[in-house]
Amino acid sequence: MDLFEYQGKQYFARFGIPVSAGGAARTVDEAVKVADASQYPVVVKAQVQVGGRGKAGGIKLANNADEVRLHAGNILGMDIKGHVVKCLWVEHASDIDEEYYASFTLDRAAKKHLLMLSAQGGVDIEEVAERDPGAIVKLHVNPVEGLSEATAKKAAADAKIPSKAVDGVAKILVSLYECFTKGDCDLAEINPLILKPTGEVHALDAKVSLDDNAAYRHPEWDEYRATEELDEREQLARESDLQYIGLSGTVGIIANGAGLAMSTLDVVNQVGGSAANFLDIGGGANADQMAAALGVINFDKNVKSIFINIFGGITRGEEVAKGIVEALSRVDLRAPIVIRLDGTNAVEGREILAKAGIPTSKLESRPTMLEAARAAVAIANGK
Amino acid sequence: MAIFVDENTKVIVQGLTGGQGKFHGLRNRAYGTKVVGGVTPGKGGQDVEGVPVFDSVAAAVSATGADASFIAVPPKAASVAILEAAAAGVGFIVCITEGIPAQDEAKTFNTLVRDYPGVRLLGPNCPGIISPGKCNIGITAGEIAELPSAKGPNVGIVSRSGTLTYQALYELKQQGIGVSTCVGIGGDPVPGTSFVDCLAEFQEDPETHAIIMIGEIGGSAEEEAADFIKANVTKPMSAYIAGVTAPAGKKMGHAGAIVSGGKGTAQGKMDALRAAGVRVGLNPTEAGSLMAEIVKGLK
């Protein structure tokens, strides 16, 4: 789960990382109230999870309440690359001497944590990596050992961060590492990390991505989940506990297993179609799960055909078939189904489907993944 | 021969009294695997359909001589279970648990590297390993795996995805091609056993004559495998990579299956494998047919 900037800053603050005084606002009046409390001048920032907010006019400086009113009014409701601004972050505008970059991620190849640190912050770090790769210090941290302040200081010095800022940066690195590990982040990034004329170092932006697998030990994440940007289909799928990702095509997909579901998307694409979604129904594929999955797919008005791709391993084919027949009696589908049922007891399963008396205009069965994909795509493309 | 496990492997099931552990543990035993015990703290002295249960892995190992463990416990308990097995001297640990936080996984893996360097962890979030006719640890349905033939050629399978592993086993069975060992390394960000580990073993295994590899988007494990293949693998290979059409920035079901910052794409992985001399299929069936062609050429 990706956090908005304001949530990331609130999360940082839990771990003692200094951020600017400010607050979130969902209306113009709220924005003025926060600004009055934060000391002028303030910055009014659109809260969207997409880059390039500044260029789109989503970040403005305001010297007084009237200016806050003007900018907040303009930015709220603004569409930035398809993301509508529903929330603002208003904070005291910082004086900036220098801008740095710092982040922690997991380096999957090395199986260790990775610190990236650069004295060239405030711009896209990929750009820096391309233009001047030597300007980024990459340091692996062994998760068993953690990050000491001494190591953080050395990294800061190696990154050519001026000596007056090294202590402040190192302290923040240690806190950021704590946020990354104890806070169960996939990514914890500060860009820019600023040095103020007063000599203080602090986080001017926050990019935080949380590891959903750790949600069970973070009850405080519930409020973030409530503001997550999901489309209606994804919301419905979440309520049914389905692994669903909404896409823009016309073939609805249901498969058992994440790998097979991904593969199903690929095969549909290969034969000239496009998937409306990714949906992993999991191992069981019983009637309840199948009915819930079909319900979510049926909600998607773009769906012209539904491709159910099931490979029975431990799940036996006849159980899956019974689940589908039962589910069809509960959900009235707008689009026809093409099913490929293979693996353990597939023959028995296909027989159950054949004998269920479902007209072929509503359900047809194909023996292989490729043939089923072709049939589903033909229907979706109106052939 | 087979890799990692064989007909002599003695397995204990950590979590044998739980739903998953009981179901799969007993299925593994029914397949012929030597399931010699189970571990559930506080339930020592009981038995699950004749399999004795112990309070700790250490007690189970000393009573049964087990050398492998099958871990089927919830995410909260998985890291402790893995380290307990390693501390008790178990050399091969299979963990099927899905949903372990990445921070725990990274810490557990590096603890194994530091304190128990000889221990091999397979998974987490993996379907397990099957050496057809000899040993099955995990959730694979044994009946879909073709037995290896004495004179060969036999194929080794290594995969990041569960259902696609079954699909590969099934494709080979349809063609009557024997399988030496099938390893599911799992779809999480920090797998204990990598493609490279398995490829190295398959290359050395006299019973394996060709290898199928099934990867997916995210990370760089397939690219590392390609480098290794180029330098070290002489056995012919086919491969399939899932997720060509996956949108960037979304986790596709598996915690590790995500394209981020233009890295970890299916296309990049396929290109790397092709450059290493691997025949790459555009869907699982095609990878299976390519393997059938390879095997025909070996006979």
Interface residues (C-beta under 8 A of the other chain):
Chain A: L106 R108 A109 K111 K112 H113 E126 N142 P143 V144 T181 D184 D186 D211 D212 N213 A214 Y216 R217 Q243 I245 L247 A255 N256 G257 A258 G259 L260 A261 M262 S263 L265 D266 V267 V268 N269 Q270 A275 F278 D280 G283 F311 G312 G313 I314 D342 G343 T344 T368 M369 L370
Chain B: R27 P75 K76 G99 I100 P101 A102 Q103 D104 A106 K107 F109 N110 T111 R114 I139 T140 A141 E143 I144 S159 R160 S161 G162 T163 L164 T165 Y166 Q167 Y170 G187 P189 V190 I214 E216 I217 G218 G219 S220 A221 E224 Y240 A242 G243 V244 T245 A246 P247 K250 K251 M252 G253 H254 A255 G256 A257 G261 A266 L282 N283 P284 T285
